Amino acid sequence: LQVPVQHFPRIAGKAKYGVWNRLLGPLMDCFAYLWMKKKYINYEVKDKG
């Protein structure tokens, strides 16, 4: 089922979101994850005494 619609051009302003806007947050999350993974200290208990 298809319904015909009218599309109007943007009168003023511009889109607030784009590819770079949406990629910046997840990209920073990836860098934070890699940094935390590098700084991880693996503790090991040798004697439960």
C-alpha positions as CSV (number, residue, x, y, z in Angstrom):
1,L,0.0,0.0,0.0
2,Q,1.5,3.3,-1.0
3,V,0.1,6.7,-0.1
4,P,1.2,9.8,-2.0
5,V,2.6,12.5,0.1
6,Q,3.8,16.1,-0.5
7,H,7.4,17.0,0.3
8,F,8.2,20.6,1.0
9,P,11.8,22.1,0.8
10,R,13.3,23.3,4.1
11,I,12.4,27.0,4.5
12,A,14.9,28.0,7.1
13,G,17.7,26.6,9.2
14,K,19.7,23.4,8.5
15,A,19.8,19.9,9.8
16,K,21.5,19.6,13.2
17,Y,22.8,16.0,12.7
18,G,25.0,14.6,10.1
19,V,27.5,11.7,9.7
20,W,30.3,13.4,11.6
21,N,28.0,14.4,14.4
22,R,26.8,10.9,14.9
23,L,30.3,9.3,14.7
24,L,32.1,11.6,17.1
25,G,30.5,10.1,20.3
26,P,31.0,6.4,19.5
27,L,34.5,7.1,18.2
28,M,35.4,8.7,21.5
29,D,33.9,5.7,23.3
30,C,36.1,3.4,21.3
31,F,39.2,5.4,22.3
32,A,38.1,5.4,26.0
33,Y,37.6,1.6,25.8
34,L,41.1,1.0,24.4
35,W,42.6,3.3,27.0
36,M,40.9,1.5,29.9
37,K,41.8,-1.9,28.4
38,K,45.5,-0.8,28.3
39,K,45.4,0.5,31.9
40,Y,43.7,-2.6,33.2
41,I,45.6,-4.3,36.1
42,N,44.9,-8.0,36.4
43,Y,45.2,-8.9,40.1
44,E,45.9,-12.6,41.1
45,V,45.6,-14.0,44.6
46,K,48.5,-16.4,45.1
47,D,47.6,-17.6,48.6
48,K,44.2,-17.5,50.3
49,G,45.8,-17.7,53.7
